[in-house]
Amino acid sequence: MSRYVVALDFGHGGAKVLFFDLETGQRYSSYQQWRYFTPENDEYRKEYHPSEFFSTFCHLVNDVLHKQKIKPYDVMGISIACMRHSYVFLDSKGNELYAGPNTDVRGVFYQDVVESVPLDLYQKTGQGPPLMFLPARLLWFKNERPEVFKQINYAVTSGDWLMYKLSGVFATEPSLASTTLLFDLEKKQWIPEIMEALDMNDINLPKVYQAGDRIGELTRDAAKQMGLPEETPVAVGGSDTQLGILASGAVAEGDLGIVAGTSIPVMMVLSKPIVDPKRRIWTSFHVIPRKWVLEGNGQMGGLIYDWLKDNIQSILTKNDTETYAYMESIARKIPAGSDSVLASLGSEIFDINTISVVRPGVFRFQQPVHPMNTTPATFAHFIRAALENIAFAVRGNIEQIEEITQKKTDMLRVTGGMSKNSLWAEILAQVTGKNVMLTTIDDGTAMGSALCAAVGAGIYTTLEKAASDIIHLQPEIIPDEETVKIYDRYYETWREWYGKLAEM
């Protein structure tokens, strides 16, 4: 007999639904890309149609139920994961007035107003700059669309909205609330003075729960659309990255977790909040109670490798799996350091003070036909250099986190799509000089949400216990000392170029 928990993963690029069989450990998933629209051709503004996005999740749940012949009453619970800095505004009847992803930056025009609030927002919330957060987006509506603003009764994250659509309950939790610039980093509660100072205190914010808390059951409408029983428990989920590092086993003080996906967030788990005195990176809540995370971000990672794959695939005319395998096989023949071929393609050392700096994409290599060049650059060099570039950015973020916390660890816990690339995982170990521990799954964010569903269904008492029982790890990748020394030299060169490119 099988028992399942279901995760709804609200990603930037699309929706994923994961069914996890608690008896066998089998995972069944379905995915669909989605698109945003640009109102009035204003490139600062991005929105989505919430009814369409929810219908997508319902379709994917039905898809897995039917394809895997899963009995609806075998589903024990459901929860969510969600990208950060994505918000929904609703009226008093729960109707959506606006829904926008993390790429909606209309708030840039009002961040100076947010900064005028007589509080040290970075110190209080651990977050910034204001342009991408909830208050600045609300201010845009207050000034540009006052007729819409007057109707706003609730302002929530997209993850909160998804839980509301499932249960009819307005709920959030600390890792999601941290993404609003309205949540107190130490007191774990909303900061009413911010909304009061901006004359927006009539807008309601959701009640704060803990990830894994059961907040209710599926509404009649949600149950009907998904083909699940109304009594299916709904559990509070959380932010995508924190759920991802939960699934990698990063739950204790000093643990370093990396979600190597489209972007590369790097988080250290803390037992008390630490705010960067230089105000470069974020501090927020973990999904684990009484735990925080200090976060850097390598920015573009998987997206860079996908770009390379698409270009090579157009020449090879192979499918994705074949192309990735070919790329890894030829890159393995190139030595560490890629014969001095250097790449800088969008991977970053996170610093919110320079978040608007866009470095040009660069491959630096010797003239390919110069008579003194005995190893001219090839596609294989470019592939390996791109992988090294991503690993160098991860190292830079780790060094920044270790500087701020004065804590060091010998192990990196890694999940996400890039973790499927065994060559990159090996390069990561050699570049950082740390042991790399991979999970046996690459969809850590969805799996973290499934752990929340298991706790909400009463199958486990804590997220830590659920992760310990369910998550399995691969053998550690241990760096080779001589290769680490080689990469130390190339990393210093990469850092030098990284600084210069900011001025180009």
N, C-alpha and C positions, 0 to 999 in steps of 0.2 A: 504494500500500500504506500502510495506517495503522498507527501504533504508539501505544498509549495508556498513560497512567499514571492511577492511580485514587487519589482522596482520600476518606477517610471522616472527615467533620466531625461531631464529637460536640458539638452545641450545647445550650444550656440548653432551648430550646423544641422541639428535635427533631433528627433525623438527616438529614444531607445526604450524598449520594454524588455525586462529580464524576468524570467521565471526561474527560481532556484528550487530544486528538489531537495528538501531537507533530509530525505532518507538516503538518496543515492549520490548526492553531490552534483548531479547533472544540471546543466544550465541551458536554457532555451531562450533565444532572444529574437527580436525583430526590430528593424531600424528603418526610419524614413527621413530623408532630408526635408528641410523646409526652407522657406525664403521669407525675407522681410521686405517691406515696401518703404518707399521714400516719399512722404507727403509733399505735394507741391514742388517736387524736384529739389527740395532743400536737403543737401547732402549731410547736413548736421543732424538731421532727424531720421530715425529708423523706427518702424513700428511693426507689429504683427497682429493678425486677426485671432484673438483668443479662442473664439468658437471653433475656428479651423484647427488650431493647435490642439485643443482638447479632443476634438473628433479624431485627430491623428493618433493620439494615445489610445483612444477607445478602439480604433481599427486595429492597432498593433496588438492590443490585448486579445481581441477576438482572433486575430491571425494565429497567435501562438496556441491559444486554446484549441482551435480547430486542427491545425497542422500536427500538433503533438497529441491530440485526442485526450486533453486534460479535462477532468471532470471539474466543473466550477466549484463544487463544494469541497474539493481538495485544496483550495486556496485558503491559507490560514491568515494572511494579512497582506497589506499593501502599503508602500511608502514611496517617497519621492527623493530625487536629487535634482539640484538646479544650478545652472550657471549664476554667477554673482553679478551684481550691478544691473539687474534686469527687474523692471517694476510694472505694476498694474495699478490703475486708479479705478475705483468703483463708486457708484452712487449709493444712496440709502437702501435701495432694493437689491443691491448686489449685482447690478448691471455694469459691465465694463465700459469705461469711458476712454481709456487709453491703455495700451500695452506696448512696452518698448524693451528691446534687448540691451545688452551691455555696450553696443556700438552706437546707441543714441546719445549724442553729445550736445544736444541743444542747450544743456545747462551751462556750457562754456560762457554764455553771455551774461550769466547771473552768479558766477562763482565769487565775484568780488562782493556781492551783497551777502552771500553766506559767510565770507571771511570777515565781514563787519560785525558778526555776532560777538558779543563781549565774553567769549569763552575761548580757551585754547583748544580748538576742535581736534587737532592732531593728538595732543596730550590726553584729551578725554576719551577719544574714540579709537585712536591708533590708526586712523585712516586719512586719506587725502590723495590728490587735490579735490576740491569740491565739485569740479565740473562734471564728474561722472557719477555723482551720488544723488540720493533722493531729494534733498532740499532744493538743489539747483534746478532739477527737472520740474519740481512743483512750482518754483518761482517763474519758470518759463510760461507755464499755463496761467499763472496768476496775472502776468503782465501781457502775454500775447493772445491768450484765449480765455478771458475772464468769464465768459458765459459757460465754458466747460468747468473751469476751476470752481465756480459756485456750486456745482453739482457733486464735487468730490467729497465723499464721506469717508472712504477708506483708502489709504495708500499702503500698498504691500509689495513684497518682492514677488517675482514670478513663481518662486517656490511656494510662498504662502498662498498665492492665488490657486495654484494647482491643488494644494491640500484643501482649500475651501471648496473647489469644484468636486472633490471626492467626498468630503464629509459635511459640508455646509457650515464648518467652523472656521472662524478667522484665527489662525494660529501661526506663530513663528518660533524660531529657536535661536540661540545665541550666534551660531556661525552664519546664519542668514541675516539676522538683525545687525550683525557687525558690518554688513555691506551697505548700510543706509546713511552713515555719518550722523546717526541719531542715537546710538546705543553706547551706554557707559561701559568702558572697558573693565572697570573694577567692580562696579556695583551690579552689573548684569541686569540693567533696566534702561528704559527709555529716558532720554534727557529732555524733559518738557520745556526747559528754558530756551532751547534752540527754536522750536516751532513757535513759541510765544514771541521771541525776538523778531521772527520773520512774519508775525501776524498770520499764522496758519494753524493756530492751536485748536481750531474746530475740526481738523482732520483727524480721524481715528487711526491708531496703529494697532496691530494685532496683539493679542495676549501672548506672553512668552512661555513656552514649554521647553522641555529638554528632548533632544533627539531620541527616538525610541518610545516616547510617551504615546499612549493610545488616546486619541482625541475624539473617537467616535467610530461610526460605521459608514459604509458607503450610502450615499443618498439614493433614493429610489431611481432618480434619473441617471446617475452615474452607473449604478448597478445594471440598469437596463441597457445602457449603451455599451457597457463592457462585457455583458454576458456573465456577470458574477453575482453571487447572492448579496442581498442588502445587508446582511449581518456580517459581511467581511470587515474585520477590524482595519481602521486607518491609523497609521502611526506617523508621528512627526519625523520628517527627514532632515536634510541639511544642505549646506553648500557643497558643490561638487568636489572641490579640492580636498576639503577636510574629510569627506566621506572616502575619497580615494586613498588618502594616507591612512585612514582607519583600516581599509582593506589591505594595506601593505604591512600592517602590524605596528605602525608608528603611533603608540598610545602612551608611552612613558616619558618622563622628563629626559630631555636631551636627544630623543629619537629624531632622526632626519628622514623625512618622507618626500619623495618626488613623484609627481604625477606627470609622466612623460607622454603627453598627448599633443594636441594641436599647439598649445603653449606648454611651458615647462615650469609650473610652480614648484618652489622648493621651500619646505616648511620644517621648522624645528619645534617640537612639542615642549611646552613650558608648564611648570607648576604654578607660576605667577606671571602676570603680564610684564613684559619688558618693552619699553618704547625706545626706539632709536634716537639718541640725542642729536644726531645729524639729520633726522627727519627724512630718511631715504626710503624706508620700507614699511610694510604694514604689520600691525599686531592685531590679532582678532581672536575669537573664541574657537576652540576645537569643538567637535561634536561630543567629545568625552566630557562629562561633568568635571568641573574644577580644573580644567586644562585649557591652555591658550596655545596659540601658534604665532611664531615670528616668521614672516613670509618674504622671501625674494621671489623673483620670477625670471626665468630665462627667456620669456616671451616666445617668439616663434621657434618651434622645434619640429614637431611632426609635419607642420604645414610647409616648412622648408623642404623636408625630405619628400613630401608629396609632390612639390613643384618639380624637383629633380626627376622623380619617377615619371611624372606626366610627360616631360620632355623626352626622356629616354624611351618611354613606351611608344611615343609617336614614331620613333625610328624602328623599334623592334617589332611593333604590332603584336605584342604578347599581352596576356591579361595581367591584372595587378599582381597576383601571386607569383607568376612566372617572372615578372619584371623585378619585383623586390628580391627574389631569390638570385636573379642574375646580377643585380647591383651589388648585393652582399658578396657574392662569389668573386667578382673581379676586384672589389675594394679590399678583400682579404689579402690579395697578392701584393698590395702596396705597403711599404714599411711604415712604422709609427712616425708621424710627422709629415707624411705624404710627400717625401722628397722636397720639403720646404714649400710645397703648395699651401697657401693660406686662404681660408675662406672667412668672410664676414657677411652674413646673408640675412640678418634680422634677429639673431639671438642676442640677448642683452643681459647686462648686470643691472638689476632693477634699481631705479632711483627716481622717486616721484618728483624730485626737483628738476629733472631733465627729461620728463616724460614726453615732452613735445619734440625732442630732438629725433630726427629721422636720419640715421646713417645710410649712406649709399651701399648697395650690395656690391661686394668685391670678391673676385678671385685674384690673388696675387701669386704670380709664378714667373720663372725665368723665361726669356724669349725661347720659344719652342724650337727654333731652327738655328740658334746661336751655336757656333762651332765648339764653344766651351761647355755647352749644356749636354751632358751625357745621358740625362734622364728627362727627356721632354715630357711635359704634362699630358695626361690622357684623361678620358672620361673616368677611368678608375681612380685617378688622383683626385679629381673634382668630387667624386662621391665620398671618398674617405675624408677629404678635407672638410666637407660639409658636416659629416658626422663628428669630426673632431671639433669643429666650430661650436656645435651644440653642447658638447661636453665641456669645452672651455668656459662657456657662459654659465653652465651649472657650477663649475668650480668657483668662478667669480662670485656667484650668489652665495655659495656655501661659506667662502672666506669672509664675506660681509656679515653673514649671520653669526659666524663664530667670533668675529671681532666684537660685535654688539653684545653677545651673551657671555663672552669669555668661557664658552663651553666648546669642547671638541668631542667628536665621536668617530669611531673607526669604521662605522657601517652606514651605508645608504640603503634605504628600503624603497624599491622602485616598482611602480605599476604604470599602466597606460600603454597605448598602442606602440610607442617606440620601444617598449621593453621586449616586444617580439623580435626585434632586430638584435640577434645575439652578438654581432660584431660591435654594435654601438654600446651594448652593455659592457663588453670587455674593454672598449676604449674608455668608457666612463670610469671604470675601476682604475685603469692606468693613469688617466688624466688627474683624477682626484686623489689617488693614492689610498683609497678607502675600499674596503670590501663591499661588494654590491650584492644585495639580497633581492631577488625577484620573486614575485608571487607566481603561482601556477595559472593565474588568470590575468588578462590584460585589460578587462573592463572593470577596474577597481572602483570607479565612482558608482556604477550601477550596483556592484556587489556590496558597497558600503550602505547603500539604500536598502538592499535586501536584508542586511543585518538589522537595520532599524525596524523593518517590518517583522522580523523574527522576535525582537524584543517586545514590540507593541502587541504581538499575538500571544505573549506570555510564554513563549518557548524558551527564551533566555531571560535572565534577570538583568544583565548589563550588556552593553555593547562590547566591552572588553572580553567578557566570557564568550559571547557569540563569535567574535573575531578569532579568539584562541581555538575554538572548536572547529570552525568552518574554514578558515583561511589556511592554505597550505603553501609552504615556501620551497623554492628550488635551492639546491646547494649554492653556497656563497661563491661569488667570483672573486678570487684573491689576486690583487695586483702583483705584477712582477717588478721587483725593485729596479732592475736595470731599465725597463721600459718606462717606469715612473720618472727616472732621471732624464730620459730623452724628452718626455712630455713636459717636464718642468721648464726646459729651455724653450720649447715651442710655445708654451703658454705665455711666457714672458714676452715673446715676440708678438703674440696675438693681443695681449693687453696693450702693448705699445701702439699697435695699429688701431685697436678699438678706440683708444683715446684720440688719435689723429683723425679718424673718420668722422668724429662728432663735429669737426670744424670744416668739413668739406660741403 
